């Protein structure tokens, strides 16, 4: 598996590649990123609330661990680094909300326009 984590429909987070392994999830960007797969086709459906909750919690932990700010450069969709429709339009549209939730969890100030 190329991802470091998979988030199932019920929100269960499964480990994929180990911490010490380079992922195979985003060509040209694998060496400096953590790959998270949210299971589903988000061009035809939305992620479950359990998936969004788990994604938010996982990103909160990872951003804290790696000292990342969960902005557009710290939390990206696959399409931001490769020519793909992944993670699907519906999940991609939710990324700003997920980033805001992670910022709130981390006690960071939200951008003024939020």
QUIMONOR-V675196 format. One line per field, one symbol per residue. ss: DSSP state (H for helix, E for strand, C for the rest). psi: psi as a letter, one per 20 degrees, with the letter a starting at -180 (. if undefined). A space follows every 10 residues. Layout:
ss: ???
psi: ???
This chain:
ss: CCCCEEECCC CCEEECCCCC CCCCCCCCCH HHCCCEEECC CCCCCCCCHH HHHHHHHHHH HHHHHHCCCC CCCCCCCHHH CCCCCCCCHH HHHHHHHHHH HHHHHCCCCC CCCC
psi: piqhqporhj ippqqdqrhj pprlhnpijh ikrppppopr njiirqqqhh gggggggghg gghggjlqpl aihhoqqgii iqnripkqhg hghigggggg gggghikqpq qhj.
